Amino acid sequence: MALKTASIKNQTSGLRQTLRISIMSRHTLNDGVTPYPEINMGSYDMWMTELARPPKLIGAYYRNEISWAEFAEQFNAYLLLARPQEVLQTVIN
């Protein structure tokens, strides 16, 4: 099976067999409370928050404390930690 990426807001055609995995840390607007209107339980099959950007890391980027290059480097380092690697192996296998 091929692994493809797409926005969680994109609707599936229903004709293909797909497993839609959300890797968002939360499904809310920027206030952290209001549910994102275009995302609901039918938007995805599994929610793997272990693969999401850590909140402190994305916060540092939004506050311009780190550059995009620093963000990418730190996020890639995060993905190499034990728990994200376990979850990635679940997806791969």
PyMOL Python script that loads the backbone (N, CA, C, O; Angstrom):
from pymol import cmd

cmd.read_pdbstr("""\
ATOM      1  N   MET A   1       0.837  -1.171   0.000  1.00  0.00           N
ATOM      2  CA  MET A   1       0.000   0.000   0.000  1.00  0.00           C
ATOM      3  C   MET A   1       0.890   1.245   0.000  1.00  0.00           C
ATOM      4  O   MET A   1       1.872   1.318   0.738  1.00  0.00           O
ATOM      5  N   ALA A   2       0.542   2.194  -0.813  1.00  0.00           N
ATOM      6  CA  ALA A   2       1.286   3.446  -0.887  1.00  0.00           C
ATOM      7  C   ALA A   2       0.872   4.366   0.253  1.00  0.00           C
ATOM      8  O   ALA A   2      -0.272   4.333   0.706  1.00  0.00           O
ATOM      9  N   LEU A   3       1.797   5.176   0.705  1.00  0.00           N
ATOM     10  CA  LEU A   3       1.518   6.171   1.729  1.00  0.00           C
ATOM     11  C   LEU A   3       1.454   7.521   1.044  1.00  0.00           C
ATOM     12  O   LEU A   3       2.408   7.933   0.383  1.00  0.00           O
ATOM     13  N   LYS A   4       0.337   8.213   1.197  1.00  0.00           N
ATOM     14  CA  LYS A   4       0.155   9.527   0.592  1.00  0.00           C
ATOM     15  C   LYS A   4      -0.247  10.511   1.668  1.00  0.00           C
ATOM     16  O   LYS A   4      -0.805  10.129   2.697  1.00  0.00           O
ATOM     17  N   THR A   5       0.038  11.774   1.430  1.00  0.00           N
ATOM     18  CA  THR A   5      -0.360  12.811   2.373  1.00  0.00           C
ATOM     19  C   THR A   5      -1.381  13.734   1.721  1.00  0.00           C
ATOM     20  O   THR A   5      -1.380  13.931   0.506  1.00  0.00           O
ATOM     21  N   ALA A   6      -2.244  14.287   2.547  1.00  0.00           N
ATOM     22  CA  ALA A   6      -3.244  15.249   2.084  1.00  0.00           C
ATOM     23  C   ALA A   6      -3.775  15.994   3.298  1.00  0.00           C
ATOM     24  O   ALA A   6      -3.612  15.550   4.434  1.00  0.00           O
ATOM     25  N   SER A   7      -4.394  17.099   3.050  1.00  0.00           N
ATOM     26  CA  SER A   7      -5.020  17.856   4.124  1.00  0.00           C
ATOM     27  C   SER A   7      -6.170  17.050   4.707  1.00  0.00           C
ATOM     28  O   SER A   7      -6.930  16.418   3.973  1.00  0.00           O
ATOM     29  N   ILE A   8      -6.293  17.072   6.014  1.00  0.00           N
ATOM     30  CA  ILE A   8      -7.390  16.369   6.675  1.00  0.00           C
ATOM     31  C   ILE A   8      -8.742  16.971   6.267  1.00  0.00           C
ATOM     32  O   ILE A   8      -9.783  16.329   6.409  1.00  0.00           O
ATOM     33  N   LYS A   9      -8.713  18.190   5.768  1.00  0.00           N
ATOM     34  CA  LYS A   9      -9.955  18.841   5.340  1.00  0.00           C
ATOM     35  C   LYS A   9     -10.442  18.338   3.990  1.00  0.00           C
ATOM     36  O   LYS A   9     -11.598  18.562   3.630  1.00  0.00           O
ATOM     37  N   ASN A  10      -9.568  17.654   3.228  1.00  0.00           N
ATOM     38  CA  ASN A  10      -9.992  17.094   1.944  1.00  0.00           C
ATOM     39  C   ASN A  10     -10.889  15.897   2.181  1.00  0.00           C
ATOM     40  O   ASN A  10     -10.549  15.014   2.969  1.00  0.00           O
ATOM     41  N   GLN A  11     -12.008  15.855   1.526  1.00  0.00           N
ATOM     42  CA  GLN A  11     -12.928  14.730   1.661  1.00  0.00           C
ATOM     43  C   GLN A  11     -12.455  13.575   0.793  1.00  0.00           C
ATOM     44  O   GLN A  11     -11.883  13.793  -0.275  1.00  0.00           O
ATOM     45  N   THR A  12     -12.691  12.351   1.243  1.00  0.00           N
ATOM     46  CA  THR A  12     -12.338  11.186   0.435  1.00  0.00           C
ATOM     47  C   THR A  12     -13.447  10.927  -0.565  1.00  0.00           C
ATOM     48  O   THR A  12     -14.602  11.292  -0.348  1.00  0.00           O
ATOM     49  N   SER A  13     -13.076  10.299  -1.652  1.00  0.00           N
ATOM     50  CA  SER A  13     -14.062   9.999  -2.686  1.00  0.00           C
ATOM     51  C   SER A  13     -14.956   8.847  -2.287  1.00  0.00           C
ATOM     52  O   SER A  13     -16.044   8.696  -2.842  1.00  0.00           O
ATOM     53  N   GLY A  14     -14.520   8.020  -1.328  1.00  0.00           N
ATOM     54  CA  GLY A  14     -15.301   6.866  -0.923  1.00  0.00           C
ATOM     55  C   GLY A  14     -15.107   5.678  -1.852  1.00  0.00           C
ATOM     56  O   GLY A  14     -15.578   4.582  -1.547  1.00  0.00           O
ATOM     57  N   LEU A  15     -14.434   5.864  -2.966  1.00  0.00           N
ATOM     58  CA  LEU A  15     -14.240   4.786  -3.925  1.00  0.00           C
ATOM     59  C   LEU A  15     -12.951   4.014  -3.653  1.00  0.00           C
ATOM     60  O   LEU A  15     -12.852   2.834  -3.990  1.00  0.00           O
ATOM     61  N   ARG A  16     -11.977   4.665  -3.053  1.00  0.00           N
ATOM     62  CA  ARG A  16     -10.704   4.009  -2.752  1.00  0.00           C
ATOM     63  C   ARG A  16     -10.717   3.515  -1.316  1.00  0.00           C
ATOM     64  O   ARG A  16     -11.375   4.088  -0.448  1.00  0.00           O
ATOM     65  N   GLN A  17      -9.987   2.454  -1.089  1.00  0.00           N
ATOM     66  CA  GLN A  17      -9.801   2.031   0.291  1.00  0.00           C
ATOM     67  C   GLN A  17      -8.617   2.808   0.833  1.00  0.00           C
ATOM     68  O   GLN A  17      -7.498   2.675   0.337  1.00  0.00           O
ATOM     69  N   THR A  18      -8.861   3.612   1.844  1.00  0.00           N
ATOM     70  CA  THR A  18      -7.800   4.416   2.433  1.00  0.00           C
ATOM     71  C   THR A  18      -7.922   4.376   3.942  1.00  0.00           C
ATOM     72  O   THR A  18      -8.998   4.139   4.492  1.00  0.00           O
ATOM     73  N   LEU A  19      -6.825   4.606   4.585  1.00  0.00           N
ATOM     74  CA  LEU A  19      -6.785   4.792   6.026  1.00  0.00           C
ATOM     75  C   LEU A  19      -6.329   6.217   6.241  1.00  0.00           C
ATOM     76  O   LEU A  19      -5.193   6.569   5.923  1.00  0.00           O
ATOM     77  N   ARG A  20      -7.204   7.030   6.775  1.00  0.00           N
ATOM     78  CA  ARG A  20      -6.887   8.437   6.996  1.00  0.00           C
ATOM     79  C   ARG A  20      -6.421   8.619   8.431  1.00  0.00           C
ATOM     80  O   ARG A  20      -7.152   8.317   9.375  1.00  0.00           O
ATOM     81  N   ILE A  21      -5.193   9.118   8.588  1.00  0.00           N
ATOM     82  CA  ILE A  21      -4.585   9.296   9.900  1.00  0.00           C
ATOM     83  C   ILE A  21      -4.366  10.782  10.145  1.00  0.00           C
ATOM     84  O   ILE A  21      -3.715  11.462   9.352  1.00  0.00           O
ATOM     85  N   SER A  22      -4.911  11.275  11.242  1.00  0.00           N
ATOM     86  CA  SER A  22      -4.659  12.657  11.637  1.00  0.00           C
ATOM     87  C   SER A  22      -3.413  12.678  12.511  1.00  0.00           C
ATOM     88  O   SER A  22      -3.295  11.899  13.457  1.00  0.00           O
ATOM     89  N   ILE A  23      -2.488  13.573  12.191  1.00  0.00           N
ATOM     90  CA  ILE A  23      -1.297  13.749  13.013  1.00  0.00           C
ATOM     91  C   ILE A  23      -1.268  15.154  13.617  1.00  0.00           C
ATOM     92  O   ILE A  23      -0.208  15.670  13.970  1.00  0.00           O
ATOM     93  N   MET A  24      -2.437  15.755  13.728  1.00  0.00           N
ATOM     94  CA  MET A  24      -2.551  17.078  14.343  1.00  0.00           C
ATOM     95  C   MET A  24      -2.531  16.917  15.864  1.00  0.00           C
ATOM     96  O   MET A  24      -3.047  15.930  16.388  1.00  0.00           O
ATOM     97  N   SER A  25      -1.944  17.870  16.569  1.00  0.00           N
ATOM     98  CA  SER A  25      -1.930  17.789  18.029  1.00  0.00           C
ATOM     99  C   SER A  25      -3.307  18.083  18.607  1.00  0.00           C
ATOM    100  O   SER A  25      -3.651  17.601  19.686  1.00  0.00           O
ATOM    101  N   ARG A  26      -4.095  18.877  17.885  1.00  0.00           N
ATOM    102  CA  ARG A  26      -5.460  19.187  18.327  1.00  0.00           C
ATOM    103  C   ARG A  26      -6.295  19.525  17.106  1.00  0.00           C
ATOM    104  O   ARG A  26      -5.763  19.927  16.072  1.00  0.00           O
ATOM    105  N   HIS A  27      -7.588  19.363  17.228  1.00  0.00           N
ATOM    106  CA  HIS A  27      -8.507  19.685  16.129  1.00  0.00           C
ATOM    107  C   HIS A  27      -9.340  20.908  16.507  1.00  0.00           C
ATOM    108  O   HIS A  27     -10.569  20.886  16.437  1.00  0.00           O
ATOM    109  N   THR A  28      -8.658  21.957  16.902  1.00  0.00           N
ATOM    110  CA  THR A  28      -9.322  23.191  17.305  1.00  0.00           C
ATOM    111  C   THR A  28      -8.712  24.375  16.568  1.00  0.00           C
ATOM    112  O   THR A  28      -7.645  24.281  15.960  1.00  0.00           O
ATOM    113  N   LEU A  29      -9.427  25.488  16.645  1.00  0.00           N
ATOM    114  CA  LEU A  29      -8.886  26.728  16.095  1.00  0.00           C
ATOM    115  C   LEU A  29      -7.728  27.186  16.980  1.00  0.00           C
ATOM    116  O   LEU A  29      -7.427  26.542  17.984  1.00  0.00           O
ATOM    117  N   ASN A  30      -7.087  28.277  16.623  1.00  0.00           N
ATOM    118  CA  ASN A  30      -5.912  28.745  17.359  1.00  0.00           C
ATOM    119  C   ASN A  30      -6.173  29.058  18.825  1.00  0.00           C
ATOM    120  O   ASN A  30      -5.229  29.147  19.610  1.00  0.00           O
ATOM    121  N   ASP A  31      -7.444  29.227  19.212  1.00  0.00           N
ATOM    122  CA  ASP A  31      -7.711  29.481  20.624  1.00  0.00           C
ATOM    123  C   ASP A  31      -7.560  28.214  21.464  1.00  0.00           C
ATOM    124  O   ASP A  31      -7.570  28.282  22.693  1.00  0.00           O
ATOM    125  N   GLY A  32      -7.420  27.067  20.813  1.00  0.00           N
ATOM    126  CA  GLY A  32      -7.233  25.812  21.518  1.00  0.00           C
ATOM    127  C   GLY A  32      -8.493  25.220  22.106  1.00  0.00           C
ATOM    128  O   GLY A  32      -8.435  24.174  22.753  1.00  0.00           O
ATOM    129  N   VAL A  33      -9.637  25.864  21.897  1.00  0.00           N
ATOM    130  CA  VAL A  33     -10.897  25.407  22.496  1.00  0.00           C
ATOM    131  C   VAL A  33     -11.973  25.168  21.441  1.00  0.00           C
ATOM    132  O   VAL A  33     -12.639  24.133  21.451  1.00  0.00           O
ATOM    133  N   THR A  34     -12.138  26.115  20.541  1.00  0.00           N
ATOM    134  CA  THR A  34     -13.191  26.044  19.538  1.00  0.00           C
ATOM    135  C   THR A  34     -12.884  24.944  18.527  1.00  0.00           C
ATOM    136  O   THR A  34     -11.833  24.976  17.887  1.00  0.00           O
ATOM    137  N   PRO A  35     -13.789  23.967  18.369  1.00  0.00           N
ATOM    138  CA  PRO A  35     -13.547  22.898  17.395  1.00  0.00           C
ATOM    139  C   PRO A  35     -13.394  23.461  15.988  1.00  0.00           C
ATOM    140  O   PRO A  35     -14.094  24.393  15.594  1.00  0.00           O
ATOM    141  N   TYR A  36     -12.468  22.878  15.245  1.00  0.00           N
ATOM    142  CA  TYR A  36     -12.250  23.284  13.864  1.00  0.00           C
ATOM    143  C   TYR A  36     -13.481  22.858  13.071  1.00  0.00           C
ATOM    144  O   TYR A  36     -13.793  21.668  13.040  1.00  0.00           O
ATOM    145  N   PRO A  37     -14.191  23.782  12.432  1.00  0.00           N
ATOM    146  CA  PRO A  37     -15.472  23.448  11.807  1.00  0.00           C
ATOM    147  C   PRO A  37     -15.399  22.447  10.658  1.00  0.00           C
ATOM    148  O   PRO A  37     -16.390  21.776  10.369  1.00  0.00           O
ATOM    149  N   GLU A  38     -14.253  22.331   9.998  1.00  0.00           N
ATOM    150  CA  GLU A  38     -14.139  21.433   8.855  1.00  0.00           C
ATOM    151  C   GLU A  38     -13.604  20.047   9.222  1.00  0.00           C
ATOM    152  O   GLU A  38     -13.442  19.192   8.351  1.00  0.00           O
ATOM    153  N   ILE A  39     -13.331  19.825  10.511  1.00  0.00           N
ATOM    154  CA  ILE A  39     -12.775  18.541  10.940  1.00  0.00           C
ATOM    155  C   ILE A  39     -13.707  17.915  11.967  1.00  0.00           C
ATOM    156  O   ILE A  39     -14.078  18.552  12.952  1.00  0.00           O
ATOM    157  N   ASN A  40     -14.080  16.665  11.728  1.00  0.00           N
ATOM    158  CA  ASN A  40     -14.911  15.935  12.684  1.00  0.00           C
ATOM    159  C   ASN A  40     -14.441  14.487  12.716  1.00  0.00           C
ATOM    160  O   ASN A  40     -13.503  14.122  12.008  1.00  0.00           O
ATOM    161  N   MET A  41     -15.085  13.667  13.529  1.00  0.00           N
ATOM    162  CA  MET A  41     -14.664  12.273  13.680  1.00  0.00           C
ATOM    163  C   MET A  41     -14.691  11.518  12.352  1.00  0.00           C
ATOM    164  O   MET A  41     -13.968  10.535  12.190  1.00  0.00           O
ATOM    165  N   GLY A  42     -15.502  11.953  11.415  1.00  0.00           N
ATOM    166  CA  GLY A  42     -15.558  11.307  10.112  1.00  0.00           C
ATOM    167  C   GLY A  42     -14.438  11.733   9.175  1.00  0.00           C
ATOM    168  O   GLY A  42     -14.307  11.194   8.076  1.00  0.00           O
ATOM    169  N   SER A  43     -13.635  12.694   9.601  1.00  0.00           N
ATOM    170  CA  SER A  43     -12.545  13.194   8.767  1.00  0.00           C
ATOM    171  C   SER A  43     -11.326  12.278   8.775  1.00  0.00           C
ATOM    172  O   SER A  43     -10.474  12.373   7.891  1.00  0.00           O
ATOM    173  N   TYR A  44     -11.238  11.399   9.758  1.00  0.00           N
ATOM    174  CA  TYR A  44     -10.063  10.538   9.895  1.00  0.00           C
ATOM    175  C   TYR A  44     -10.459   9.230  10.565  1.00  0.00           C
ATOM    176  O   TYR A  44     -11.494   9.137  11.225  1.00  0.00           O
ATOM    177  N   ASP A  45      -9.613   8.222  10.381  1.00  0.00           N
ATOM    178  CA  ASP A  45      -9.842   6.917  10.990  1.00  0.00           C
ATOM    179  C   ASP A  45      -9.061   6.736  12.281  1.00  0.00           C
ATOM    180  O   ASP A  45      -9.538   6.108  13.226  1.00  0.00           O
ATOM    181  N   MET A  46      -7.861   7.291  12.311  1.00  0.00           N
ATOM    182  CA  MET A  46      -6.988   7.183  13.479  1.00  0.00           C
ATOM    183  C   MET A  46      -6.397   8.554  13.782  1.00  0.00           C
ATOM    184  O   MET A  46      -6.154   9.358  12.883  1.00  0.00           O
ATOM    185  N   TRP A  47      -6.172   8.801  15.073  1.00  0.00           N
ATOM    186  CA  TRP A  47      -5.562  10.058  15.492  1.00  0.00           C
ATOM    187  C   TRP A  47      -4.261   9.718  16.205  1.00  0.00           C
ATOM    188  O   TRP A  47      -4.280   9.174  17.308  1.00  0.00           O
ATOM    189  N   MET A  48      -3.150  10.030  15.590  1.00  0.00           N
ATOM    190  CA  MET A  48      -1.832   9.707  16.130  1.00  0.00           C
ATOM    191  C   MET A  48      -1.114  10.982  16.537  1.00  0.00           C
ATOM    192  O   MET A  48      -0.272  11.498  15.802  1.00  0.00           O
ATOM    193  N   THR A  49      -1.453  11.479  17.710  1.00  0.00           N
ATOM    194  CA  THR A  49      -0.871  12.737  18.181  1.00  0.00           C
ATOM    195  C   THR A  49       0.630  12.628  18.430  1.00  0.00           C
ATOM    196  O   THR A  49       1.327  13.640  18.491  1.00  0.00           O
ATOM    197  N   GLU A  50       1.128  11.399  18.573  1.00  0.00           N
ATOM    198  CA  GLU A  50       2.568  11.213  18.781  1.00  0.00           C
ATOM    199  C   GLU A  50       3.380  11.688  17.579  1.00  0.00           C
ATOM    200  O   GLU A  50       4.580  11.937  17.700  1.00  0.00           O
ATOM    201  N   LEU A  51       2.735  11.813  16.425  1.00  0.00           N
ATOM    202  CA  LEU A  51       3.432  12.271  15.220  1.00  0.00           C
ATOM    203  C   LEU A  51       3.203  13.759  14.944  1.00  0.00           C
ATOM    204  O   LEU A  51       3.678  14.291  13.940  1.00  0.00           O
ATOM    205  N   ALA A  52       2.481  14.418  15.833  1.00  0.00           N
ATOM    206  CA  ALA A  52       2.195  15.850  15.671  1.00  0.00           C
ATOM    207  C   ALA A  52       3.385  16.691  16.131  1.00  0.00           C
ATOM    208  O   ALA A  52       4.267  16.223  16.851  1.00  0.00           O
ATOM    209  N   ARG A  53       3.375  17.928  15.694  1.00  0.00           N
ATOM    210  CA  ARG A  53       4.393  18.866  16.162  1.00  0.00           C
ATOM    211  C   ARG A  53       4.172  19.094  17.657  1.00  0.00           C
ATOM    212  O   ARG A  53       3.042  19.364  18.063  1.00  0.00           O
ATOM    213  N   PRO A  54       5.206  18.996  18.485  1.00  0.00           N
ATOM    214  CA  PRO A  54       5.037  19.278  19.909  1.00  0.00           C
ATOM    215  C   PRO A  54       4.568  20.717  20.107  1.00  0.00           C
ATOM    216  O   PRO A  54       5.095  21.631  19.473  1.00  0.00           O
ATOM    217  N   PRO A  55       3.576  20.929  20.988  1.00  0.00           N
ATOM    218  CA  PRO A  55       3.016  22.282  21.188  1.00  0.00           C
ATOM    219  C   PRO A  55       4.066  23.344  21.508  1.00  0.00           C
ATOM    220  O   PRO A  55       3.972  24.461  21.001  1.00  0.00           O
ATOM    221  N   LYS A  56       5.058  23.027  22.332  1.00  0.00           N
ATOM    222  CA  LYS A  56       6.081  24.019  22.665  1.00  0.00           C
ATOM    223  C   LYS A  56       6.910  24.391  21.443  1.00  0.00           C
ATOM    224  O   LYS A  56       7.336  25.536  21.296  1.00  0.00           O
ATOM    225  N   LEU A  57       7.135  23.423  20.575  1.00  0.00           N
ATOM    226  CA  LEU A  57       7.926  23.685  19.375  1.00  0.00           C
ATOM    227  C   LEU A  57       7.160  24.580  18.406  1.00  0.00           C
ATOM    228  O   LEU A  57       7.717  25.549  17.890  1.00  0.00           O
ATOM    229  N   ILE A  58       5.913  24.274  18.157  1.00  0.00           N
ATOM    230  CA  ILE A  58       5.129  25.112  17.238  1.00  0.00           C
ATOM    231  C   ILE A  58       4.918  26.499  17.836  1.00  0.00           C
ATOM    232  O   ILE A  58       4.890  27.495  17.113  1.00  0.00           O
ATOM    233  N   GLY A  59       4.768  26.561  19.164  1.00  0.00           N
ATOM    234  CA  GLY A  59       4.637  27.861  19.829  1.00  0.00           C
ATOM    235  C   GLY A  59       5.870  28.718  19.634  1.00  0.00           C
ATOM    236  O   GLY A  59       5.771  29.917  19.373  1.00  0.00           O
ATOM    237  N   ALA A  60       7.034  28.098  19.762  1.00  0.00           N
ATOM    238  CA  ALA A  60       8.287  28.846  19.572  1.00  0.00           C
ATOM    239  C   ALA A  60       8.381  29.384  18.148  1.00  0.00           C
ATOM    240  O   ALA A  60       8.857  30.497  17.929  1.00  0.00           O
ATOM    241  N   TYR A  61       7.928  28.591  17.188  1.00  0.00           N
ATOM    242  CA  TYR A  61       7.946  29.062  15.798  1.00  0.00           C
ATOM    243  C   TYR A  61       6.958  30.209  15.598  1.00  0.00           C
ATOM    244  O   TYR A  61       7.302  31.224  14.993  1.00  0.00           O
ATOM    245  N   TYR A  62       5.731  30.054  16.103  1.00  0.00           N
ATOM    246  CA  TYR A  62       4.727  31.115  15.943  1.00  0.00           C
ATOM    247  C   TYR A  62       5.148  32.414  16.624  1.00  0.00           C
ATOM    248  O   TYR A  62       4.795  33.501  16.167  1.00  0.00           O
ATOM    249  N   ARG A  63       5.905  32.301  17.723  1.00  0.00           N
ATOM    250  CA  ARG A  63       6.366  33.508  18.433  1.00  0.00           C
ATOM    251  C   ARG A  63       7.676  34.044  17.836  1.00  0.00           C
ATOM    252  O   ARG A  63       8.287  34.952  18.400  1.00  0.00           O
ATOM    253  N   ASN A  64       8.106  33.484  16.697  1.00  0.00           N
ATOM    254  CA  ASN A  64       9.338  33.899  16.011  1.00  0.00           C
ATOM    255  C   ASN A  64      10.581  33.721  16.879  1.00  0.00           C
ATOM    256  O   ASN A  64      11.556  34.458  16.730  1.00  0.00           O
ATOM    257  N   GLU A  65      10.547  32.738  17.791  1.00  0.00           N
ATOM    258  CA  GLU A  65      11.710  32.453  18.622  1.00  0.00           C
ATOM    259  C   GLU A  65      12.697  31.551  17.890  1.00  0.00           C
ATOM    260  O   GLU A  65      13.881  31.520  18.224  1.00  0.00           O
ATOM    261  N   ILE A  66      12.203  30.811  16.883  1.00  0.00           N
ATOM    262  CA  ILE A  66      13.060  29.953  16.070  1.00  0.00           C
ATOM    263  C   ILE A  66      12.672  30.133  14.606  1.00  0.00           C
ATOM    264  O   ILE A  66      11.540  30.499  14.290  1.00  0.00           O
ATOM    265  N   SER A  67      13.612  29.873  13.736  1.00  0.00           N
ATOM    266  CA  SER A  67      13.351  29.976  12.291  1.00  0.00           C
ATOM    267  C   SER A  67      12.679  28.694  11.806  1.00  0.00           C
ATOM    268  O   SER A  67      12.587  27.711  12.541  1.00  0.00           O
ATOM    269  N   TRP A  68      12.209  28.719  10.553  1.00  0.00           N
ATOM    270  CA  TRP A  68      11.628  27.506   9.972  1.00  0.00           C
ATOM    271  C   TRP A  68      12.673  26.393   9.913  1.00  0.00           C
ATOM    272  O   TRP A  68      12.356  25.232  10.172  1.00  0.00           O
ATOM    273  N   ALA A  69      13.908  26.737   9.577  1.00  0.00           N
ATOM    274  CA  ALA A  69      14.970  25.726   9.509  1.00  0.00           C
ATOM    275  C   ALA A  69      15.201  25.089  10.877  1.00  0.00           C
ATOM    276  O   ALA A  69      15.372  23.874  10.977  1.00  0.00           O
ATOM    277  N   GLU A  70      15.205  25.910  11.935  1.00  0.00           N
ATOM    278  CA  GLU A  70      15.368  25.384  13.299  1.00  0.00           C
ATOM    279  C   GLU A  70      14.165  24.521  13.686  1.00  0.00           C
ATOM    280  O   GLU A  70      14.314  23.465  14.302  1.00  0.00           O
ATOM    281  N   PHE A  71      12.974  24.989  13.315  1.00  0.00           N
ATOM    282  CA  PHE A  71      11.765  24.214  13.588  1.00  0.00           C
ATOM    283  C   PHE A  71      11.860  22.843  12.935  1.00  0.00           C
ATOM    284  O   PHE A  71      11.629  21.824  13.587  1.00  0.00           O
ATOM    285  N   ALA A  72      12.202  22.815  11.644  1.00  0.00           N
ATOM    286  CA  ALA A  72      12.296  21.558  10.906  1.00  0.00           C
ATOM    287  C   ALA A  72      13.341  20.634  11.531  1.00  0.00           C
ATOM    288  O   ALA A  72      13.106  19.434  11.675  1.00  0.00           O
ATOM    289  N   GLU A  73      14.477  21.187  11.896  1.00  0.00           N
ATOM    290  CA  GLU A  73      15.540  20.380  12.513  1.00  0.00           C
ATOM    291  C   GLU A  73      15.069  19.778  13.836  1.00  0.00           C
ATOM    292  O   GLU A  73      15.292  18.594  14.091  1.00  0.00           O
ATOM    293  N   GLN A  74      14.423  20.581  14.676  1.00  0.00           N
ATOM    294  CA  GLN A  74      13.954  20.083  15.972  1.00  0.00           C
ATOM    295  C   GLN A  74      12.804  19.094  15.817  1.00  0.00           C
ATOM    296  O   GLN A  74      12.718  18.127  16.574  1.00  0.00           O
ATOM    297  N   PHE A  75      11.919  19.324  14.848  1.00  0.00           N
ATOM    298  CA  PHE A  75      10.818  18.394  14.627  1.00  0.00           C
ATOM    299  C   PHE A  75      11.349  17.060  14.112  1.00  0.00           C
ATOM    300  O   PHE A  75      10.888  16.003  14.541  1.00  0.00           O
ATOM    301  N   ASN A  76      12.308  17.099  13.201  1.00  0.00           N
ATOM    302  CA  ASN A  76      12.918  15.866  12.716  1.00  0.00           C
ATOM    303  C   ASN A  76      13.598  15.108  13.851  1.00  0.00           C
ATOM    304  O   ASN A  76      13.524  13.881  13.908  1.00  0.00           O
ATOM    305  N   ALA A  77      14.264  15.834  14.760  1.00  0.00           N
ATOM    306  CA  ALA A  77      14.898  15.193  15.923  1.00  0.00           C
ATOM    307  C   ALA A  77      13.831  14.566  16.821  1.00  0.00           C
ATOM    308  O   ALA A  77      14.027  13.471  17.349  1.00  0.00           O
ATOM    309  N   TYR A  78      12.710  15.256  16.995  1.00  0.00           N
ATOM    310  CA  TYR A  78      11.599  14.718  17.791  1.00  0.00           C
ATOM    311  C   TYR A  78      11.086  13.409  17.196  1.00  0.00           C
ATOM    312  O   TYR A  78      10.817  12.455  17.926  1.00  0.00           O
ATOM    313  N   LEU A  79      10.952  13.365  15.882  1.00  0.00           N
ATOM    314  CA  LEU A  79      10.435  12.162  15.223  1.00  0.00           C
ATOM    315  C   LEU A  79      11.365  10.960  15.383  1.00  0.00           C
ATOM    316  O   LEU A  79      10.942   9.824  15.165  1.00  0.00           O
ATOM    317  N   LEU A  80      12.608  11.189  15.756  1.00  0.00           N
ATOM    318  CA  LEU A  80      13.554  10.095  15.967  1.00  0.00           C
ATOM    319  C   LEU A  80      13.489   9.525  17.387  1.00  0.00           C
ATOM    320  O   LEU A  80      14.128   8.513  17.676  1.00  0.00           O
ATOM    321  N   LEU A  81      12.723  10.166  18.273  1.00  0.00           N
ATOM    322  CA  LEU A  81      12.579   9.654  19.642  1.00  0.00           C
ATOM    323  C   LEU A  81      11.812   8.337  19.631  1.00  0.00           C
ATOM    324  O   LEU A  81      11.143   8.006  18.652  1.00  0.00           O
ATOM    325  N   ALA A  82      11.914   7.596  20.720  1.00  0.00           N
ATOM    326  CA  ALA A  82      11.357   6.244  20.796  1.00  0.00           C
ATOM    327  C   ALA A  82       9.866   6.172  20.493  1.00  0.00           C
ATOM    328  O   ALA A  82       9.456   5.368  19.656  1.00  0.00           O
ATOM    329  N   ARG A  83       9.042   6.985  21.147  1.00  0.00           N
ATOM    330  CA  ARG A  83       7.589   6.860  20.958  1.00  0.00           C
ATOM    331  C   ARG A  83       7.150   7.210  19.538  1.00  0.00           C
ATOM    332  O   ARG A  83       6.389   6.443  18.948  1.00  0.00           O
ATOM    333  N   PRO A  84       7.591   8.328  18.958  1.00  0.00           N
ATOM    334  CA  PRO A  84       7.219   8.586  17.564  1.00  0.00           C
ATOM    335  C   PRO A  84       7.692   7.465  16.630  1.00  0.00           C
ATOM    336  O   PRO A  84       6.990   7.115  15.682  1.00  0.00           O
ATOM    337  N   GLN A  85       8.867   6.907  16.890  1.00  0.00           N
ATOM    338  CA  GLN A  85       9.371   5.819  16.052  1.00  0.00           C
ATOM    339  C   GLN A  85       8.478   4.580  16.147  1.00  0.00           C
ATOM    340  O   GLN A  85       8.240   3.909  15.143  1.00  0.00           O
ATOM    341  N   GLU A  86       7.983   4.275  17.357  1.00  0.00           N
ATOM    342  CA  GLU A  86       7.057   3.145  17.534  1.00  0.00           C
ATOM    343  C   GLU A  86       5.798   3.348  16.701  1.00  0.00           C
ATOM    344  O   GLU A  86       5.329   2.430  16.027  1.00  0.00           O
ATOM    345  N   VAL A  87       5.260   4.557  16.758  1.00  0.00           N
ATOM    346  CA  VAL A  87       4.036   4.857  16.015  1.00  0.00           C
ATOM    347  C   VAL A  87       4.302   4.812  14.517  1.00  0.00           C
ATOM    348  O   VAL A  87       3.484   4.283  13.765  1.00  0.00           O
ATOM    349  N   LEU A  88       5.425   5.354  14.071  1.00  0.00           N
ATOM    350  CA  LEU A  88       5.777   5.295  12.657  1.00  0.00           C
ATOM    351  C   LEU A  88       5.896   3.843  12.180  1.00  0.00           C
ATOM    352  O   LEU A  88       5.465   3.515  11.075  1.00  0.00           O
ATOM    353  N   GLN A  89       6.471   2.990  13.002  1.00  0.00           N
ATOM    354  CA  GLN A  89       6.577   1.575  12.627  1.00  0.00           C
ATOM    355  C   GLN A  89       5.205   0.944  12.486  1.00  0.00           C
ATOM    356  O   GLN A  89       5.009   0.082  11.629  1.00  0.00           O
ATOM    357  N   THR A  90       4.251   1.357  13.310  1.00  0.00           N
ATOM    358  CA  THR A  90       2.876   0.866  13.186  1.00  0.00           C
ATOM    359  C   THR A  90       2.295   1.254  11.836  1.00  0.00           C
ATOM    360  O   THR A  90       1.636   0.446  11.181  1.00  0.00           O
ATOM    361  N   VAL A  91       2.539   2.484  11.424  1.00  0.00           N
ATOM    362  CA  VAL A  91       2.031   2.961  10.129  1.00  0.00           C
ATOM    363  C   VAL A  91       2.715   2.225   8.983  1.00  0.00           C
ATOM    364  O   VAL A  91       2.063   1.814   8.023  1.00  0.00           O
ATOM    365  N   ILE A  92       4.016   2.064   9.085  1.00  0.00           N
ATOM    366  CA  ILE A  92       4.788   1.429   8.018  1.00  0.00           C
ATOM    367  C   ILE A  92       4.405  -0.032   7.844  1.00  0.00           C
ATOM    368  O   ILE A  92       4.277  -0.526   6.724  1.00  0.00           O
ATOM    369  N   ASN A  93       4.227  -0.704   8.953  1.00  0.00           N
ATOM    370  CA  ASN A  93       3.902  -2.138   8.879  1.00  0.00           C
ATOM    371  C   ASN A  93       2.431  -2.308   8.649  1.00  0.00           C
ATOM    372  O   ASN A  93       1.947  -3.436   8.556  1.00  0.00           O
TER     373      ASN A  93
END
""", "prot")
cmd.dss("prot")
cmd.show_as("cartoon", "prot")
cmd.util.cbc("prot")
cmd.orient("prot")
